[in-house]
Amino acid sequence: MTTKDARWKQDFPKIGIRPTIDGRRKGVRESLEDMTMNLAKAVASFLSEHMRYPDGSRVECVIADSCIGGVAEAAACADKFVKSGVGVSITVTPCWCYGTETMDMDPAIPKAVWGFNGTERPGAVYLAAVLSAHAQKGLPAFGIYGRDVQDLNDPSIPEDVQEKLLRFAKAGLAAALMKGQSYLAIGSVSMGIAGSMIDPDFFQEYLGMRNEYVDMSEITRRVEEEIYDPEEFAMAMAWVKENCKEGPDNNPENIQTSREKKDKDWEMVVKMTQIVRDLMVGNKRLEELGFAEEAMGHHAIVSGFQGQRQWTDHFPNGDFQEAILNSSFDWNGIRAPYLVATENDSLNGVSMLFGYLLTNTAQIFADVRTYWSPDAVKRVTGHELSGLGQNGLLHLINSGPAALDGTGEQLRDGKPVMKPFWEITEEDKNNCLKATSWRPAAVEYFRGGGFSSDFLTRGGMPVTMSRLNLVKGLGPVLQIAEGYTVDLPEEVHEKLDNRTDPTWPTTWFAPNLTGEGAFKDVYSVMDNWGANHGAISYGHIGADLITLASILRIPVSMHNVNEDQVFRPRAWGLFGTHDPEGADYRACKNFGPMYK
């Protein structure tokens, strides 16, 4: 039987902790050894306690074997980090050290420096000196400096330092987790959508990823030659019949498909789900069945399925496979989501990947379909918007899937949330399934049939919408909008939803407004959004996305994150402090992608 162990084939990258020290012997270094190493141990313990890998295990930290007082010890630390699989580096010190002799020189590893704010020894002086060296050598590093002075013998990590350590470590680990992985394109360009025109240079140079490609006919081949686990298929069909309720057929009677055709569609979409997953990560069971090559998979951390139209004009659509794979559960139980981008929109797939790696939660893929002003809602429904949605709404709805986690039926303290899979209960899973119906596909769009997931996201969840765009001559640009999901009265939702297609999943989204620029009002958010798709993550993670973008040298063109939450490498300030957005663009252009 198919097992879950195919998912993570390599060890996860570790966080390396570098305790640096004043190298002068005969009293100076000796007096600082314990304090410096204890700082490193405290940081390692804190990060391991508060961070998890995508499989739910605790993040591992590696500490240098000795304090680093000069280049020989720096080289020994670098050697240990390579052998240990370190992907992120944090230097800690309470004192002065020799900057260029002790600094981390690896250009492909995100790095930060915590210079202890104590007056007994000049840790802050070293921090300033070594960050200057990082800027001069073109190796941007994040500076962490506590606001309040601590006593030299104080082993605690202040709250403001904790926040910056976590923000950097999350973003740095996300960058490290992408490195060496693949984006698998199943098919090619969908309906002229530019995001499905894969740009391999972007993936290679900015993310450290490779691109893999298969034609959609590979799915047909595997179905016809039965290159899937038949035992799992039987189990999956039983699970689908029990848990996936079929909704009403919204097609005109004269073009509705027969019951026999619908039953065959169910079998096909379940097989498609198995096959797409196996294409991404492989499946040892296939080797047992005599398909050793197919068992390997494409080492894909994210994929995209073209679907429309060459597939969907003839075969059942990919909505079921995408919805189930993007969710945190299926017939094999509760597990980490697989990321699959609708219409092979690789740029939205990467946006989903960013959100997933920062939160370990499923992502909602949606069209940024419509802006509904308060006046328009009142004209159409007679309802006056209030509360979170009083300034207007964005209708996020997709002619395809969204993760079932997006129903908001997972609860924490009675409130709707989206959880990492290891926190999801059987009740959470069952509630998500009960809140979702599978509507026969609109055959005017999907001539081959299939089923679309239909649900309404519960209101009140803090969420962040993001989108990566490519601009000729500029490169990648990230957009971010924090806000909340919104509840509408049932009759109001139905009137608005029926104007599009009621068979698709809907999320009503109200972005937080600042009164300026792209966030002057809700209309301006819609008017400035760079593409037809967006990726929606649970939680307000805009600050984490900004930090990750700076590590990857991707400028952020719009965001509504409070200024005091923005955390970028210290060198960004050398490109101007009056206009942080412009400085971000200049710094990203100057330093260029990490893997070029």
N, C-alpha and C positions, 0 to 999 in steps of 0.2 A: 504494500500500500504506500501511496505517496506520503512523504514525511516533510516536516518543516525545516530539516537541517540543510536543505539546498540553498537556503536564503543567504547566509553569510559565510562565504567560503574562506575569506582571509581574516586575519586578526584586525581588530579596529585600531586606528592610530591612537597613540597615547599622548598625554600632555607631559612635556619635559620641564622640570623645575631646576633652575640654575642658581644656586646660592653664590653670589660673588662677594669678594672680601678684599680688604686692603692687604696687599701682599707683603708688607714690611714685617719681617720677623723680629724676634727678641723683644716681644711685648705687645706690639700693636695687633698683629694677626691673632696671636694666641688669646688675647682678651675678647676677641669677637667670634671665635670659631663656633661656640655653642649657640650663641644668639643667632648667628647667620643661618646655621643649619636648622635650628628650630623654626625659624621663619619659613624656610622651604618646606619643612614637614607640616607646618600649620596650613600652608597654602594647598599642599597636596591633599591633606585630610579634608579640608573644606570643599575642594572641587569634587573629590570622589564622593563626598556625602550628598552633594547637591546636583550632580549631573549624571545622566544615563546615556548609554549607547542606544542605537535604534532597536536592539534586541532586548532592551530592558536591564541589561547588566550595568553595574556601576562603572563609571569612567575610571581608567587606570592612569596613575601618574608615575613618572620615573624621575628620581632625584639623582643628580650628579653624585659620584662616589665620594667626592670631597668638595670643600668650598673652592671656588675658582679665584685664585689670586694673580694669575698670569696666563700667558698664552699656552703653556704646556698643559695646564689643567683645563683650559678652555678646549683645547684639541681633544683631550681625553674624554671630556664631557660630550663633545660632538660625536666622537666615535661610539660612545655608549648609546647615545640617542639614535644613531643610525641602526645599530644592532638591535635596539629595543623597539623599533618602529614608532619613534616619536614623530608626531605631525604638527605639534604646536609647542611653542617655547615661551616660558615665563621666567624672567630673571628677577631675583629678589635680593635686596641688600639693605642693611641698616647703616652703612658707612660709605666712606670714600673708597673707590676702587680705580684701577687703571683702565679707563674706558675702552680704548681700541684693543687692549690686550685681553680683556675679559668678555667682550661683547659676543653675541651670537652672530656668526657671519653667514649662515645658510640662507641664500636668497629665496628659497622656495618654501620656507616655513614661516607662518605668521608668528609674530613675536611681540611681547610686551615686557615692560620693566616696572617693577614696584620698588620705588625708592622710599624707604621708611622715613616718615616725618618725625624725626627726633633731633633734639638740639645737642645731645651729648656727642653724636657723631654725624658727619655731613652726608647722610644718605641722599638727601635732596640735591646736593651738589653733584654727586655721581650721576643721579638721574638726569639732570640737565646736561651734564657733559656727555654722557653716553648717547642720549637722544640726539644731541648735536652731531655726534659721530655717525649715528645711523642715517641722519638726513644727508650728511656730507658724502657718505658712501652709497647713497641710493638704496638703503635697506630700511624702509619706514618701519617704525616701532611705535606701539602704544605706550604712553606714559601714564603711570598710576601713582598718584600722590595724594595721600590723605589730607583732609582739610585741617584737622586738628593735630597739634603736637602730641606725641606719645612719649612716655618714659622708655628708656632704652631696654629696660627689663620687662616691658609689657608685652606678653605673648599674643594678645588678642589681635584680630583683624577688624578694623573699624567698619561700620556699615557702608560708608561711601566707598571704601576700598573693596569690600565684598561685592558690591554692585558692579564695579568696573571689572573686577576679576571674572565674575560670572559672564558679563556681557562679552568680554573679549574671548573667554574660553569657549563659550557657546559658538560664537561666530568663527573662531579659529578652527574649532573641531569640525564645524560644518564644511569649511573649505577643505580640510584634510580628508574628510570622508568622501568628498567628490573625486579627489585626485585618483586617477587610475581606473575609474569606473567608466561605464558606457551609457550613452543614450542610444536606444534601439528604435530605429524608424521602421515601422511595419507599414509598407506602402510608401507613397510619395506625397505630392502636394494635393491637398484637399480643397477643391472649389476655389483655387486661386488665393488661398490664405497665405500671406507672406511668412508667417511664423512656421509653416510647415515646409518652407524652403530651407533645409538644414544648412547651417553655416559651420562647417567643420573647423575653420580657423578660430571662431569664437569659442567653441567647446575646448579645443586644444590649448589655446593661449590663455584664456581667462579662467577656465575651470580645471584644466589639467585632465580633461576627459577625452575619450575617443568616441568615434561614431560607428555604429553597426547598422546594417541595413538588411532587411529581407523583404521580398515582394509579398503582397497579400496572398498570392497563390500558394505560399508555403502553408498557410492555414488550410486551404483546400486540400493540399497534398496530405497533410497530417490527418485530416478528417477521413479522407478516402482510404488511406493506407493504415488507418487505425494506430497512429503514432501518438497515443495518449494512454493513460492508465485506465483500462476498462473497469476495474474494481472501483476506482475513485469516481468514475463517471456514473456508475450505478448508485453509489452512495450520494453523489451530488444531486442526481435526479430525484431521489427520495427526499432529500433535504429541501430542494426547490419546491416540490409539490406540497410539502408541509409548511414551509415558511414564506414562500413568495406568492402572495395573493395576486391574482390577475384582476386588473381593473377593467372597467367598461371600455368597449371598443368605440372610439370617438369618430371613426370613419363613417362616411355615408354608407348605407346598407348595400348599395350596388357595388361597392369596391371593397367591402370587408372580406377578409380571408376566412376560409373554412376552419372548422374546429380541427380537422386533420392537419391542415397547414400550420395552425398555431402550435399543435403538439410537436410537429417536426421542428418548428422554429425553436421551441424550448430545448430540444435535444441539441440542436446546432449551437445555440448560444452558450450552453453549458460546456460543450466541447471547445468552443472558441476561448472560453475563459481559461480552461486548463492549458490550452495550447499557447496562448499569449504569455501566461505565467511561465510555462516551461521554456519558451523562447527567451524570456528575460533572464531567468536564474538557473535554468537547467532542472533536471529531475532524475535522481539516481534510479528511480523505478524504470525509466525508459531503457536504461542499459540492461536491466534484467530481462526486458522484453525484446532485446536484440537490436536496440537503436542507440549504440554507444555515442555516435556523433551528436545526435539530437539531445542526448542526456546532458551535454556540457552546458548548453545555454550560451548567452551572449554577454554575461557579466554586466547586466544592465541594471543600474540603480533607478532608472526612469525610462519609460518608453512612450511611443505615440502610435496611434492607429489611425491611418488615413480614413478608412471607411468611405465617406462620401467622395465621389459618387460611384467609382468603378466597382466597389464592393456592394454598397447598399442598393444599387439599382437591380441587383440580382440575388444577393444573399441577405439574411437577417442582419440588422444593424449591430453595431458594437456597443450599444448602450448598456446591456446587461453585463458584459465582460468588464467594461470600464468601471461601472458603478460598484460591482462586487470586488474587483481587484483593488480599487482605490479605498474601499472600506476596510475596517479593522477586524473583519471576521468573514468567514464563509463556511462551507460544509465541513472543513477541517477544524473549525473552532475559531477562537479569538486569536488573532495574530497581527503582526505588523502589516500595514497597508503596502500594496504594490502601487507605484505611481504610473498611471497611464494617461497620456494627454489626448483628449478628444481631437479629431481631425489632424492628428500628428503635429499639433501646434507646439513645436519644440520649445519656443520661448515661454509659453505658459507652462509647459512641463518643467522647465528650469525654475520658474517662479514657484511652482508647487514644491519642487525639490528644496529650494531655499527654506520655505516655510516648514516643510516636514523635518528637515535636519535641525532646525532651531527649536522645534517643539515636540518632536516625536509623535505628532498627532496627524490624523488623516486630513486631507485637503479637499476643499470644494472647488471644482472647476466649473466656471460659469461664463456665459455671455454677459457682458455689461450692456444690457439690452435697452433699457429705457429710463429716462428721467421723468418722474412724476412730480410735478409741482403741486403745492397745496391747492392752487386754484384749479388745476386740471383734475385732481382727485375729486374735489367738491363738485365740479361740473359734471363729471361722469357718474359719480356715485351718490352725491349729496352729503358725503361724509367730510367732516372737517378734521384734518390731521392734527394730532396733539402728541405730547410726550416726546419720545426720542425721534419720532418722525415728523415733528411739527414743521420743519423747514423743507420737507420734500424727501423723496425716496429714490433710490436706484433699484430697479427691478433686475435682479440677478437670476437669470433663467437660461437653461441650456438645452438645445436640441440634441441632447445626448445625456451623459450620466452626471451624477455628482455622488460623492461618497455618502453612504447611508448614515455615517456619523453626523452628517450635516443636517439631519432632522432635528438635532438638539434634544433628542430623547434620552441621552445619557445625563444622569443627574449627579450633582455634588451639592450636598446641603440643600437639596430640594430645588436647585437652580439648574437650568440647561447648560451643559458644557460639552466639549469634545475632549476625550481623555486619551492619554497614551494607552496602547493596547493592554499593558499589564495592569492597568487600573480598571479596565472595563469589566463589568459583571455580566453574568448570564441574563439578568433582568435588563440591564442596559441594552445588550445585544437584541434581545427579544422585542424590546420597546421600539428600537430603530426599525426592525423588520415589520412590526405591526403598523408603524406609521407610514410605511411605503407600500404603494401598489404598483403593479407592473402593467402599464397600459399598452395594448397592441399599438405598434408604431403607426404614425400617420403615413399611410402609403403614398400620399402625394409627395412626401419628402423621401420616404424609405420604401421604394417599390418592392424590395425583397422581404419586407416584413420585419419581424423582431419585436422587442418590447422595450419601452422606455420607463425608467424609474420616475415615479411621481410622488413627491412629498412637499410639505411646506415647512420650512425651517422655523423653529420656535424663536420668538423674540427675546431680547434682553441679553444676548450673548455678546461679549466684547470680541470683535474680530478685526483682522487686518487684511485688506485687499492689496495685492501687489501685482506688478506686471513688468516684465523685462522687454525692452524694445531694442532693435538694432537700427542705427542711423548711419547711412552711407557717409564716410568721411569722419565720423565721430566714434562709432562703435556702439557698445551696449550702454543702455541707460535704464535705470530702475525708477519705477513710480510706486508710491506707497500711500495708502489711505486707511487710517484707523477709524473705527466707528462701531456701530452696534446693529445687530439684527433686530427687526421690529415686528411686533404683532399687529395685525389689522383685524377688524371685525370680519367674521367669516363671509358675510355677504359682500363686503367691500373687496376683500381679496378675490372672491370669485368673479366679480364684475371686471376687475382689472386683469386677472389672470386669463379669463376667457378671450380677451382681446388678442392674446398671443397664441398659445397652445396649452390647454390645461393638462396635457399628458406629460409635461416636463416638470422637473423639480424647481421650486421657486424659493429664493431667499430675498426678503425685503431688507435693504441695507441703508442705513443713515450714517454717512460719514461725519466725523467730528469737524466742526467748522472753526476757523480762526478769524474770519472776517477779512482775510487778505489773500491776494493772489489766487491760486487754483482752489483755495479753500474759503473763498469769500462767501460762497453759497453752494448748495448741492448741485445746481446747474453747472457751475464752474468746474466742479470735480468731473462731471460727465463730459463736459466740453473739452477738458484738458487730457482725458484719458487717451493713451496712445494706441490702443488696439481694441478689437471687439471682444477680447477675452480678459479675464482676471482670475487670479488664484486667491482663495480666501482661507486664511488660517485662523484657528481659535486663539483668542487673546490679543492684546495690544503688543505686538512684537515689532513695531516700526523701528524702534531704536536698535534692536538686534539686527534687523535687516540693513540698517544704515551702516552699522559696524562691519557686517559681512561684506557689503558692497565695497567699502573702502579697502578691505583686505584684498578683494578681487580686482581693485582699481576700476570699479564701475560707478560712475557718478549717479547721484540721485536727483532727478529733475523736479520732483514734487513730493512733499510729505507734510504731514500735520503733527509731527512729533515735537514735544516741548524742547526748546533749545538746550536746556540743561541736561537732557537725556541723550543728546547726540555725542557719540564717542568715536573718534577717528584717530589715526596715528598723529603724533605730536607735530610731525612735519607739515601737516595740512595747514596749520596756523601760519607757516612761513610763506604761504601763497596768498595771504590776506586774511585779516580777522573781521573786517567790517562786513564782508559779503561771504558768509560761509558756503553758500551754494556755488558761487563763482569759484571760490578757492578749491572746492571739491572737484570741479571740472578741470581746473588747471593742474591740480596735483595728480589726478588720475591720468591725464594726458602726459604729464612729465615723467612719471615713474613707469607707466605702461603696464601691460598685463604681466602677472607674476611668472607665467611659464613660457614667455616668448623668447 
